[in-house]
Amino acid sequence: MAVELDERLERYAELAVRVGANVEEGQNVFINAQIEHAPLARALTRAAYAAGARYVDVTYRDQHVRKAMIELGPDEALTHTPGWMKERGEALAGAASLWTTGDPEPELLSDLDGARVGRAQMKALAEIGRRHMAERVTNWSGVAYPNEGWATEVFGEPDVERLWEAVAFCTRLDEPDPVAAWRDHMARLETRAAQLNELRFDALHYRGPGTDFTIGLLPTARWMSALFRTSQGREYVPNMPTEEVFTTPDPRRAEGTISSSRPLALLGEVIRGLRLIVREGHVVEVEADQGADVVRSQIASDDGASRFGEVALVDGTSRVGQTGITFFETLYDENATCHIAYGFGIPEVFDGDAGDDLNVSSVHTDFMVGRPELEVDGLTKDGQTVPILRNETWQLPE
Amino acid sequence: VTDAGSPEARRTREERYAELAVHVGANVQAGQLVDVIARVEHAPVVRAVTREAYRAGASYVDVYYTDQHIRRALIEHAADELLSWTPPWLLSRAKEVGRERAAVVALTGDAEPDLLADLPGERVGRARMLEIAEESNRQINERLNNWTVIGVPNEGWAQQMFGEPDLDRLWKAVEYTVRLDEDDPVAAWRAHVERIGERARSLNDLQLDSIHFTGPGTDLRVGLLPESRWQGVESHTAQGIPYVANMPTEEVFTTPDLRRTEGHVRSTRPLALYGRIVKGLEMRFEGGRIVDVKADEGAEVIEGQLETDDTAAYLGEIALVDGTSRIGKTGLTFFDTLFDENATCHIAYGSAYAEAVEGGVIEGVNVSTVHTDFMVGGAEIEVDAITRDGTALPLLRNDVWQL
């Protein structure tokens, strides 16, 4: 029996393999997927072999197995990493990697003890991942798999086809030549990052409903698009979609009030109407119409959690933004509009050792601040103000 | 009568099955690592097994899902030398299971039995992780783990058996064979362990030299070792933990002397092997070795397998099953050895179970990387036991146990 293939899924997987992870001939490829994403994992495997992968290793995870551990397992199980998983994690150095998102049961863990849910993380594996990230030894990418549960979260009904259409639009799969479309898209974002780097802004100023906020930038940090390079120089796009140019801000300099413009899905809850009051780089007060406690406890989790680690600019040409959909999935929602993250900074934007300029924390939470009414200006060291975004339109010459 | 609101009625069939697999099958001990190996299609039972294992006190439940579509892509695209390659992290995982003396729950039940049928048979046959096969052979022979294998009903498997995806019918058949239809399945298994165990004890008391099968197309003598020990249903780890390695199981079995099988045998049921069905299999033995293979269908699959290594063509198991077998009573062919081998008497070429020999892997005990059971019993087959003084005792007549 031959396998009946879904042509759109195969093209999607090919895009993730060729543009996203940019799998190199002869590379081992590691795929991490939820079992509900098996059709995508299979298509990624086929596409990886077609791209010349040496061996494709797929590890499936099952949220119900995790739930059983959190609910019924002993304390030590929560943070345990099996020895073989560490060995597999180490083997990612020099390899390509793909992971899938799109939670089929976003509420699955909501009735469990929140403290245990928060602790349930394979610590040793996360540590290996962080080290590989810093050493830039893996070309990797994440893509989402439309499924009924996720569609229900987004649309209130399991309209998978509608979600697929949105995903195909956001990832440029609707283009006649998606690979070429991505090349053009990344070149445009790279140009924006280069522009911002030339202008050498000292700070950004955000002004809009519920927002009057200034955040300092660093002379040592570059603006980037999500066109990453391994230490061996292999280009890859770690997120599909991506619409942002971003940098790591000065963790010591932020002042004012900033309000979120979209709901945020965080640790199994939805945060609405978030407002952060910031003094001398720290979030000092958290307000929200819904879910403020989750943000408060996250910000209290360590020293760096109340400082900022990322500023990202996205304009109205964003395909994610154009859909008007809240996806309840950070991979998508952070690309809808401008966002800021509290928590750890992104090391890639520094050329050398960042030292104190890089915020250190165990958390990194992006939240959306962009909307038509939001004005974003760049402030230069000598006191000039340069408009960057007005009415979600990019103001610098393109 | 079960009240609809009672805890019993609220339990799903997956939960009832998992309880049996964890407590009777693998017999998970408090503090044990539990290894679960399953296909992605088995998730509903995997999840129930995981929950039950934690309730039984598991220190950690490590679930490894495999996916035949990923295997298919490997067979289609990967270089020759990678087909039987074991990724080092998976070998480490297998070794950890032995070192930690983990409990193991393995799930079978093919959701797409024809998935690999259009691929070159030679590559399909080679696509298995050899180092893991050797490691798990070693662990079984050293009796490190309490383990069990259960079948997970799914639509594809039901389609193969019934010609339609009648999942409920397959669930009912499986529940019957594993005694989940009983009010108290755990008690039913205890009685079953006792009854088949008694059979094994009585065979051991007889001090047998060989077993003789006669019937249409069959006249086969299978020689035993003086150290051969009959076993049934319940096994024990080296540390003494009892477990039931297969659910269902109906057989008493032992390890024959690999040098002393003579005569010819005709298989009485179709055999599912590597995605093919072998029908009308006939074999001739000389000095323990299979010297001739014929079949109406699929002989080449058997011949290919017998060439895997030097010892593949010698027997490693002989098992006796009578007409009380629940699998036999269903009249169904499951196309899954876990079930079909329990329908009737069977023998296996390839590796032996060292546990069924006093002294383990001694001379005359077969060691191979293959082990294929095929069915040789039925109402028309007479089975006699030959004692060491040459007396013939009837064991089976018309599928009825004679002792």
Interface residues (C-beta under 8 A of the other chain):
Chain A: M1 A2 V3 I35 A38 A41 R42 T45 R46 Y49 A50 R54 Y55 V56 D57 V58 Y60 D62 H64 V65 A68 M69 E71 L72 G73 P74 E76 A77 H80 P82 G83 W84 M85 E87 R88 A91
Chain B: V40 A43 V46 R47 T50 R51 Y54 R55 A58 S59 Y60 V61 D62 V63 Y65 D67 H69 I70 R72 A73 L74 E76 H77 A78 A79 L82 W85 P87 P88 W89 L90 S92 R93 E96 E112 D114 L115 A117 D118
